[in-house]
Structures are given as C-alpha cells and as structure tokens.
Amino acid sequence: MERHNYGVIGLGVMGRNLLYNIADNGFSVAGFDLDVEKVKELHAGATPGTTVLGTASLEDFVSALETPRKIILMVPAGKPVDAVLGSITPLLSKGDIVIDAGNSYFKDTDRRIAELASKDLHFMGMGVSGGEQGARRGPSIMPGGDLQAFNHLQPMLEAISAKVDGEACTAYMGKGSAGNYVKMVHNGIEYAIMQLISEAYDLLRKGANLNNDQLYQVFKTWNEGEMNSFLIEITRDIFQQKDDLTDGYLVDQILDKAGAKGTGKWTSEQAMEIGVSIPTIDIAVTSRILSAYKDERVQASQLYSKNEISTPENTELFIKEVGDALYLATLISYAQGLALLVKASEEYKFEIPLKDVVKIWRGGCIIRSVLLEKFYQAYSKDKNLSNILLDKAISEIVKDKISSLRKTAAFAASNGISGLGIQTTLGYFDAYTTESLPVNLIQAQRDYFGAHTYQRIDREGVFHTSWKTSNN
Amino acid sequence: MERHNYGVIGLGVMGRNLLYNIADNGFSVAGFDLDVEKVKELHAGATPGTTVLGTASLEDFVSALETPRKIILMVPAGKPVDAVLGSITPLLSKGDIVIDAGNSYFKDTDRRIAELASKDLHFMGMGVSGGEQGARRGPSIMPGGDLQAFNHLQPMLEAISAKVDGEACTAYMGKGSAGNYVKMVHNGIEYAIMQLISEAYDLLRKGANLNNDQLYQVFKTWNEGEMNSFLIEITRDIFQQKDDLTDGYLVDQILDKAGAKGTGKWTSEQAMEIGVSIPTIDIAVTSRILSAYKDERVQASQLYSKNEISTPENTELFIKEVGDALYLATLISYAQGLALLVKASEEYKFEIPLKDVVKIWRGGCIIRSVLLEKFYQAYSKDKNLSNILLDKAISEIVKDKISSLRKTAAFAASNGISGLGIQTTLGYFDAYTTESLPVNLIQAQRDYFGAHTYQRIDREGVFHTSWKTSNN
C-alpha cells in the first residue's frame, strides 16, 4: 500500500477542510474519525486528482502513513485530545510527530509534550485561525514546540497557509506550547475587536440613528481604507444579509446573548497570572458574560429608563470620530495582547518572535488587518519592543486619533450607551501613559490598615508608617 | 494543668491580636508559633488578668486545650496551612475543630475539609477582616463549614467581633468553604473601592488642583455624610499625615506601584469561571498590575504629552459630582461582588445568606460603610435579590447620582485623567440596564466565520446562516 504523507484525526468541518487543503497542495493525506459517516464522505469531498484516504480504524490509519508519521489532531480541546493520544501512541514508532491543531490549553500541551517525549514521540501545539473557509483556502498557522519536528512540517505548512505579498502566514512561534499560547492571545484580541466593533455599531444605530443600509455603507467605506480587516469586512456583509424568515435584515432578529468557547477567558486569566494588564480583552470577556443575563437586563431596563440621547449635530463628523475611535481602540487591543506575549515569552521561556507573530497574522486569520503591517515594521525596527505603543511611528497614529477616542468615550458616557470596551481602552491608554498614577494613595491605604508597607519616590527601601487617626 | 478554651497557631500580628481579643473576652487561650521569640513575648502583651499561655511545642499546645479542641490557624495561605495540618492532626482527637482564619483559597479549604473529615476532625474556613486593629478590637468574622462545629464557636465569635447597634458582626456564611469565599469577594470589593477612591483623588488633585489640606477637608466632609465608611475615613487621615523624612506630606512621597496579595485576582478568576460580570473588580486588579510598569509608563508619558486639563468652572460643584460619582461607583462595586456571591452560592451549594453577609460587613471590616445598611434593608425585603441594583430603594439612590457619574466619566475621558474604574463601572451599569445590547452583531460575526450558530428574538431554536460575501 502506498504510504501517505500526512494524517488527520478528527474530520469535523475544520479537520476535513484542513485535510483537503493539504491534499490540494500535492500531499497525500489519510483521515480518521470515530464517526464512520465522516470517514465515508471524506473522499467524495476531495478535489479530483488529489490523494485522500478515509480509514476505518486507527490501525489502518497509522499503517497508511509514511514514517516519521506526521499526524494532525483536530479534535475538541481537553479530554478528547488525551483520549486520542491514549489510543494512538501505542501504535506509533520512535520519531513520529503528533500535531495538535485545536485550541488546546497551553499547559495541557506542555504536559503532553513531556508524556510523548518519554515515548520518543514528538508532540506539537499548533494554532490555526481562519474559520472554516480559512482552513480550506489558507489559514494563519502558528506552530510551536520541537524545532526539528517543525522542520519536517514547514514545507507543508508554508504551502497550505494564507499568503500576503507572496509570504506564507506561518512561522515557528517558539518553544514548548508557544503555538497554543500565541493562538490563545490571538483569540483574546479577537474578542476585544469584536466587542469594540459591536460598540461602534451601537453608537451609530442609537447615537446617529443609522439603519442597516447606512451601516453597510459606513463599514464598506471603513473597509476600503486604513481600517481594512477581516472583521470589518464581514461586519459590512452582515448588515446586508436579509432574513429568510421575516421581511427585515437578519442582524435585527439575532438574540443579544453571546456565546464563548473559553480562549478569551484563558487569555484574561493568564494575563492576571503573569501580571500583564489587558483590560480591553478582560472587558470583552465579561461583556459576553453580561449579555447572557438577558432577563435581568430586561428587568433593569424597566427600572432605569434611559435618558434621551442627544444626537450629534454633524452626523458625518460623528461617524468619522466613531471610526477613528474604533481604529485606535483596536490598535490598543493588539498592543495589550502583544504585551502579554512579550511577558509570556519571558515567563515561560517560549522565545516567541514577535515580529513573526504579527507577520503571520497579516493574512488568513480572524484578526488579519492592514494594521499588522505597521506592527511588523515596528518590530522590524526593535524586536524587543515591550509595547507597540512605545514605537514612534505607532505613536503618530495614536496622537492623530486620540481626540476621537476621547469624544466617543465621553459621548457614550453622557448618553447612556454602554461603551465598556471603548471607555476601558481609553482608561488603559491614559493610565499607561501617565507617569504618576494615584496608586500612591492605594499603597498608603494598604499600609494604613494592613501594614503592607510602601516604597518611596525619593529613596530606596521598604517603609511602614504608624498612621495617625484624626478621629475628628 | 488547667485546660484552655481556645488555641491559636501563628502569632504574627494578626494571630496575636486575635488571640488577645479572645482572651479579653474572658476565654483562656494558648498560642503557638514556630518562632520561639513570638511565643516568649506572647504573655507580656496580654491584658492583665487575662489567661494567655505561650507554648513551646505543638505537643504542649495540644495538651493545653480542652476537648473538643478549638484551634485557630492564622498562618499564610497555601503550603504553610498544609504544613501545620500535617504536624498537628496526628495529635488531635475525634471531634476537634481546626479553624483556618487566613485568606485561604476556597478550593483548598474544601480539600482540607475532606481530608480532616476522614480523620473525624472538623475543619472550617473563616474569613477575618479588619486589619491589625480590627483583629485586636473587633473584626468582621465570616465563618463557614460544618454547622455543628460553628455552634461551638458562635459565643466566642460573637464576643470578639465588632458590634453595630449592639449586633455582632459575625454570622454563619454557609456550607463548605463559604467563609473563605465570602472573604475573597469582600477583598475583591475592597480592591474596587480603593481603585475608585484613588481615581477620585486623581480627579480632584489634577482636575481641580486641590492640595492635601483641601483633600483632607473634602474626605472629612464626605465621611460625615452618606459616604461614611472606613476607607473614606482612613483616606481623610492619610492626607493629614506629615512625612518624617521630608517637609511635605507622606502621601506625596509614596511610589505609585501597588502591591497585591492575590485575593482580588482570585475574585476575578472565579467570576470568569462561574460566569458573573464584575468589571470594576477586574479593572482594579489590572490597574494594580499596570501600576507596576512604572518604567514603561514614564517612557510612554514622554512620548505622549498630556493635554492641558480644562479645570472645571465651579470647583464646589465638581467636588460634589466627583463625590456622587464615587458613591455610586462604590455602590455598583458592591452590587457586582454580591451578584457573584449569589451565583457562587448556587454553583457551589454554599447556601450563603446574603442578608447576613451585608449585615456583618456593616462593622469591623475594611469595606464597612453606612451603605451596607441599605443593602441589609434590600435583602430583608427580598433575600433572593439577584442584584441589588434591582431593589427599588437602591434604584432611587442610583437615579439621584447617575448624572454625576456620567459627568465625571466624561470629564476623565475628555481630559486624559485615567478613570479606569469610574468609566468601567458606568459602562457596566449602562450595559446591565440595557435591554438590547449590540451583542446580536457579535453572534452574527461568530456564526459568519466559525458557524457557532445563534438564537433569534422571534422564535425558539438554534440557527446557522450561510452568510453572503459581497466582496465589492
């Protein structure tokens, strides 16, 4: 029997599409899934002329692969990954490579790397972003782990990934579970940007009374300029989608309760764990949580009637300001996520090449955007930049847009339109760019009631004061 | 030898003060610490006429206690607690009670309850708040766990705790690790309020150019009215404290880098874990993290020069608005923390009596405030209130202050003074009181790129759409 170049386990829509993508690029691929229907249908969906084999058992699957075997897992994170590893590792040979392409938690990946290493097998965590279409036509791919194992995969990954200016949207993301970590932060940034876009939408529909046709035009225009990005593009399309079940637009019929699959939450927890401030991502996570409390929100909305909104006098100007605010808040969300990667790289010794991260995010993935090109330039000048807000060229963009972010945040605050993401992002920016925060008072309070001590601005050391109570 | 009523292990300042407090109330107490100096000094610090015994070994300590033994641990959370338990449990008898009065993580307490139960011993988690002075003169005490064990302790706890209108600031907080959980959330709320006070301070010093004497007067006035609370009171005092090492006020010499001991972070992580939105607490945690990046902040402040601040025309009015904003944002911080307790009580089957929580927080603890009396009234009317913002009487307070919160948030946004806590709190309020959030768009986006499906407002079910790309 002919041996296949690659194997894919898990033939759900993402796994199947990734498999077809690999096959389309001239590699032969065997697939396996516990669901026999998915195995049966596999061959029929392949591009004619490509070599795709559905296998009915793990034994057949493993036998169908050339060695060292290169097996991609696309199964749900958590127990399913361990279950597959438990079944398949006894069938593998020294030097085989297992690549987890799902959204696994990075600490699980570290554990699995050690477990498989003890059996002379390679295990890699690899982030894949781009949704169903991306998996099929060219995703952004974030592999990390053993460098030798990566070298085996590199030609295939470069072939199947998205391309920007002829450059593949994949690169080695670092040691250990760096691939999963980078993907996790990608998703955290994705949460933040989606939250910000939804707030811009709310400001435009409630603040400036724009209808869906007008919103379509606004997002179309935004997507044609400096805000060009995947998420702006699909938002444009969403406003044009008619509902099949009623007369109106579909977006107006969708319930305002957001789901979440956990990667945003992991990002926030990680940032708290290792001490990085990413409030726009945090707020996006908590905002989805809040959205689920629909019954309470309805009850509260009846108790607290909203003020009349003071519609802006100049609609065109308002739209421009909201757009600039969205652009800048998006930029600051990337800044937070990238700062988390810088710290994580240190903390976990990942050695993440930030320059490559923003380079491969330029295409294929959900947060692709023309902004990434500017970040790429920033890291090209200084690969150790701790926060992209500290780059000179980036700072010029920020200065150009900051007054719009201020006006938009103040408009939301004044008019009772929740701008959680926009307001929080501005608060972060103002805190980050402030030499003297009022945190001296917090340290005084902590020392007052808990003797937690404080540092001084004028000399070294740790101090404690017996604070006097005035009691008057 | 006479047997003592209580034992305390860990004679640091908190443990020693709690021990003296118990002795002052007519109970005999034995103490133990690995540090022999602390044991030696113990007796000398006790109130004359009270029965206090320092013991030189765990064996002596255990022998000195009447049965069932009631042993309070006041040692650092984590491994030290397990170390003490490992040493002491072999020396104990069936039915003895060990009470962990430190800030232990609630899941550790659940584990220890099970471990000690297997040895026929009772283990309880008990939150104690009030700092050094509180421990000595009357803290707020939050015990939870085995109800029978609690009954043994109740008379002592009621004797040593703070009193408000003759009522003791202690009550049974619920099953399992409820005592630790309530204390954790107490600390989360404490983080939020401290953050908000620090922002009010920043707005007054930078926005209205108030000096420390004027700040003292403002906080003094605030503390005499509806804002009366421990944290406002000590803030007042802080502005009067002269520096021993220079000519000025101490607060101006303290470095603006805040420390943290983890309970705020745990609160945020828990809220994400069980799906409750507490953004003011989250932002307080992340704000302390951000404060630690002093070098970056200095660098950023040089790159981004601040705008001139447009000082308000009417200083008196501005101070009033900032005060009202602080009052309301503080109220909403409690609302978030209490909503977390409601959900946690369900999730972990704690059966936390919310009415008793706010009752015992009225005195002794760091977040004591006259506001708690209003919450107590709210829960007296409806003990199942899911969020105190839904109480009619509370809503009248909110409506009275909301325009000040809006103006203050807008002022911070417009003038580049970071109002992270104030802005986020307003954003939370506006989202919580909004029937239709723009989250329908987020669900549309998720369905567009990831086929994550959505619900509709007009019919039951779960839907997926093949979204059209306009590509024009």
Contacts between the chains, C-beta under 8 A, distances in Angstrom:
chain1	res1	chain2	res2	distance
A	13	B	451	6.8
A	131	B	449	3.9
A	131	B	450	5.1
A	131	B	451	7.7
A	132	B	449	7.8
A	132	B	450	7.4
A	132	B	451	6.1
A	133	B	449	7.7
A	194	B	442	5.2
A	194	B	445	5.7
A	194	B	446	7.9
A	195	B	442	7.2
A	197	B	441	6.9
A	197	B	445	7.6
A	198	B	437	7.8
A	198	B	438	4.1
A	198	B	439	6.3
A	198	B	441	4.7
A	198	B	442	5.2
A	199	B	438	6.5
A	201	B	438	4.9
A	201	B	441	5.2
A	202	B	437	7.5
A	202	B	438	3.9
A	205	B	438	7.7
A	220	B	472	7.9
A	230	B	449	7.7
A	231	B	445	6.8
A	234	B	445	6.1
A	234	B	448	4.9
A	234	B	449	6.4
A	234	B	467	7.3
A	234	B	469	8.0
A	235	B	441	6.9
A	235	B	445	6.7
A	236	B	470	6.9
A	237	B	448	7.4
A	237	B	467	6.2
A	237	B	468	6.4
A	237	B	469	5.7
A	237	B	470	5.3
A	238	B	441	6.7
A	238	B	444	4.7
A	238	B	445	6.9
A	238	B	448	6.4
A	238	B	467	6.8
A	240	B	468	7.2
A	240	B	470	5.8
A	241	B	444	7.8
A	241	B	465	6.9
A	241	B	467	5.8
A	241	B	468	6.1
A	244	B	465	7.8
A	245	B	456	7.7
A	245	B	458	7.6
A	245	B	459	7.5
A	246	B	458	6.9
A	250	B	444	7.1
A	250	B	465	6.4
A	251	B	440	5.9
A	251	B	441	6.2
A	251	B	444	5.3
A	252	B	440	7.3
A	253	B	456	5.1
A	253	B	457	5.8
A	253	B	458	5.9
A	254	B	440	4.0
A	254	B	441	7.9
A	254	B	443	5.2
A	254	B	444	5.6
A	254	B	454	4.9
A	254	B	455	7.3
A	254	B	456	6.4
A	254	B	457	7.2
A	255	B	440	6.7
A	255	B	443	7.1
A	255	B	454	6.8
A	255	B	455	4.1
A	255	B	456	6.1
A	255	B	457	5.2
A	256	B	436	5.7
A	256	B	437	4.5
A	256	B	438	7.1
A	256	B	439	4.0
A	256	B	440	4.7
A	256	B	443	7.5
A	257	B	439	6.6
A	257	B	443	7.3
A	257	B	455	6.5
A	258	B	439	4.7
A	258	B	442	4.8
A	258	B	443	5.8
A	258	B	446	7.4
A	259	B	443	7.2
A	259	B	446	6.7
A	259	B	452	6.0
A	261	B	452	7.8
A	265	B	272	4.9
A	265	B	273	7.9
A	268	B	268	7.8
A	268	B	272	6.2
A	268	B	282	7.8
A	269	B	269	5.5
A	269	B	272	6.5
A	271	B	286	7.6
A	271	B	289	7.9
A	272	B	265	4.9
A	272	B	268	6.2
A	272	B	269	6.6
A	272	B	285	6.3
A	272	B	286	7.4
A	272	B	289	7.4
A	273	B	265	7.9
A	275	B	289	5.2
A	275	B	292	6.9
A	276	B	289	6.7
A	277	B	286	4.5
A	277	B	287	7.3
A	277	B	289	4.6
A	277	B	290	4.0
A	277	B	293	7.5
A	278	B	286	7.2
A	279	B	282	7.4
A	279	B	283	5.9
A	279	B	286	4.9
A	279	B	420	6.9
A	279	B	424	7.7
A	282	B	268	7.8
A	282	B	279	7.4
A	282	B	282	5.0
A	282	B	283	7.5
A	282	B	286	6.3
A	283	B	279	5.9
A	283	B	282	7.6
A	283	B	283	7.9
A	283	B	424	6.9
A	283	B	427	7.6
A	285	B	272	6.3
A	286	B	271	7.6
A	286	B	272	7.4
A	286	B	277	4.5
A	286	B	278	7.2
A	286	B	279	4.9
A	286	B	282	6.3
A	287	B	277	7.4
A	287	B	431	6.6
A	287	B	439	7.6
A	288	B	439	7.3
A	288	B	442	7.3
A	289	B	271	7.9
A	289	B	272	7.4
A	289	B	275	5.2
A	289	B	276	6.7
A	289	B	277	4.6
A	290	B	277	4.0
A	290	B	428	7.3
A	290	B	431	5.4
A	290	B	432	6.5
A	290	B	437	7.8
A	291	B	437	5.4
A	291	B	439	4.2
A	291	B	442	7.8
A	292	B	275	6.9
A	293	B	277	7.4
A	293	B	432	7.5
A	296	B	386	6.1
A	296	B	387	6.2
A	296	B	390	7.1
A	296	B	432	7.3
A	297	B	431	7.8
A	297	B	432	6.2
A	297	B	433	7.1
A	297	B	434	6.1
A	297	B	435	5.9
A	297	B	437	7.4
A	298	B	435	5.2
A	299	B	390	6.0
A	300	B	387	7.5
A	300	B	389	6.2
A	300	B	390	6.2
A	300	B	432	5.5
A	300	B	433	4.4
A	301	B	433	5.4
A	301	B	434	6.0
A	301	B	435	4.1
A	303	B	389	7.8
A	303	B	390	6.5
A	303	B	392	7.5
A	303	B	395	5.1
A	303	B	433	7.5
A	304	B	395	6.6
A	304	B	398	7.1
A	304	B	399	7.1
A	304	B	402	8.0
A	304	B	433	4.3
A	306	B	433	7.6
A	306	B	434	7.7
A	366	B	449	5.9
A	386	B	296	6.1
A	387	B	296	6.2
A	387	B	300	7.5
A	389	B	300	6.2
A	389	B	303	7.8
A	389	B	304	8.0
A	390	B	296	7.1
A	390	B	299	6.0
A	390	B	300	6.2
A	390	B	303	6.5
A	392	B	303	7.6
A	395	B	303	5.1
A	395	B	304	6.6
A	398	B	304	7.0
A	399	B	304	7.0
A	406	B	413	5.3
A	406	B	414	5.5
A	406	B	416	7.5
A	407	B	414	7.7
A	409	B	409	8.0
A	409	B	410	7.8
A	409	B	413	4.0
A	409	B	423	7.0
A	410	B	409	7.8
A	410	B	410	4.0
A	410	B	413	4.5
A	410	B	414	5.1
A	412	B	427	7.6
A	412	B	430	7.7
A	413	B	406	5.3
A	413	B	409	4.0
A	413	B	410	4.5
A	413	B	413	6.3
A	413	B	423	6.8
A	413	B	426	5.7
A	414	B	406	5.4
A	414	B	407	7.8
A	414	B	410	5.2
A	416	B	406	7.4
A	416	B	430	5.3
A	417	B	430	6.6
A	418	B	427	5.2
A	418	B	428	7.9
A	418	B	430	3.8
A	418	B	431	3.9
A	418	B	434	6.0
A	418	B	437	7.1
A	419	B	427	5.9
A	419	B	430	7.8
A	420	B	279	6.9
A	420	B	424	6.8
A	420	B	427	3.5
A	420	B	428	6.8
A	420	B	430	7.9
A	420	B	431	5.9
A	421	B	427	8.0
A	423	B	409	7.0
A	423	B	413	6.8
A	423	B	423	3.9
A	423	B	424	6.6
A	423	B	426	7.1
A	423	B	427	5.0
A	424	B	279	7.7
A	424	B	283	6.9
A	424	B	420	6.8
A	424	B	423	6.5
A	424	B	424	5.2
A	424	B	427	6.8
A	426	B	413	5.7
A	426	B	423	7.1
A	427	B	283	7.6
A	427	B	412	7.6
A	427	B	418	5.2
A	427	B	419	5.9
A	427	B	420	3.6
A	427	B	421	8.0
A	427	B	423	5.0
A	427	B	424	6.8
A	428	B	290	7.3
A	428	B	418	7.8
A	428	B	420	6.7
A	430	B	412	7.7
A	430	B	416	5.3
A	430	B	417	6.6
A	430	B	418	3.8
A	430	B	419	7.8
A	430	B	420	7.9
A	431	B	287	6.6
A	431	B	290	5.4
A	431	B	297	7.8
A	431	B	418	3.9
A	431	B	420	5.8
A	432	B	290	6.5
A	432	B	293	7.5
A	432	B	296	7.3
A	432	B	297	6.2
A	432	B	300	5.5
A	433	B	297	7.1
A	433	B	300	4.4
A	433	B	301	5.4
A	433	B	303	7.5
A	433	B	304	4.3
A	433	B	306	7.6
A	434	B	297	6.2
A	434	B	301	6.0
A	434	B	306	7.7
A	434	B	418	6.0
A	435	B	297	6.0
A	435	B	298	5.2
A	435	B	301	4.1
A	436	B	256	5.6
A	437	B	198	7.7
A	437	B	202	7.5
A	437	B	256	4.5
A	437	B	290	7.8
A	437	B	291	5.4
A	437	B	297	7.4
A	437	B	418	7.1
A	438	B	198	4.1
A	438	B	199	6.5
A	438	B	201	4.9
A	438	B	202	3.9
A	438	B	205	7.6
A	438	B	256	7.1
A	439	B	198	6.3
A	439	B	256	4.0
A	439	B	257	6.6
A	439	B	258	4.7
A	439	B	287	7.7
A	439	B	288	7.2
A	439	B	291	4.1
A	440	B	251	5.9
A	440	B	252	7.4
A	440	B	254	4.0
A	440	B	255	6.7
A	440	B	256	4.6
A	441	B	197	6.9
A	441	B	198	4.7
A	441	B	201	5.2
A	441	B	235	6.9
A	441	B	238	6.8
A	441	B	251	6.2
A	441	B	254	7.9
A	442	B	194	5.1
A	442	B	195	7.2
A	442	B	198	5.2
A	442	B	258	4.8
A	442	B	288	7.3
A	442	B	291	7.9
A	443	B	254	5.2
A	443	B	255	7.1
A	443	B	256	7.5
A	443	B	257	7.3
A	443	B	258	5.8
A	443	B	259	7.2
A	444	B	238	4.7
A	444	B	241	7.8
A	444	B	250	7.1
A	444	B	251	5.3
A	444	B	254	5.6
A	445	B	194	5.7
A	445	B	197	7.6
A	445	B	231	6.7
A	445	B	234	6.1
A	445	B	235	6.7
A	445	B	238	6.9
A	446	B	194	7.9
A	446	B	258	7.4
A	446	B	259	6.7
A	448	B	234	4.9
A	448	B	237	7.4
A	448	B	238	6.4
A	449	B	131	3.8
A	449	B	132	7.8
A	449	B	133	7.6
A	449	B	230	7.7
A	449	B	234	6.3
A	449	B	366	5.9
A	450	B	131	5.1
A	450	B	132	7.4
A	451	B	13	6.8
A	451	B	131	7.7
A	451	B	132	6.1
A	452	B	259	6.0
A	452	B	261	7.8
A	453	B	259	8.0
A	454	B	254	4.9
A	454	B	255	6.8
A	455	B	254	7.3
A	455	B	255	4.0
A	455	B	257	6.5
A	456	B	245	7.7
A	456	B	253	5.1
A	456	B	254	6.4
A	456	B	255	6.0
A	457	B	253	5.8
A	457	B	254	7.2
A	457	B	255	5.3
A	458	B	245	7.6
A	458	B	246	6.9
A	458	B	253	5.9
A	459	B	245	7.5
A	465	B	241	6.9
A	465	B	244	7.8
A	465	B	250	6.4
A	467	B	234	7.2
A	467	B	237	6.1
A	467	B	238	6.8
A	467	B	241	5.8
A	468	B	237	6.4
A	468	B	240	7.2
A	468	B	241	6.1
A	469	B	234	7.9
A	469	B	237	5.6
A	470	B	236	6.9
A	470	B	237	5.3
A	470	B	240	5.8
A	472	B	220	7.9
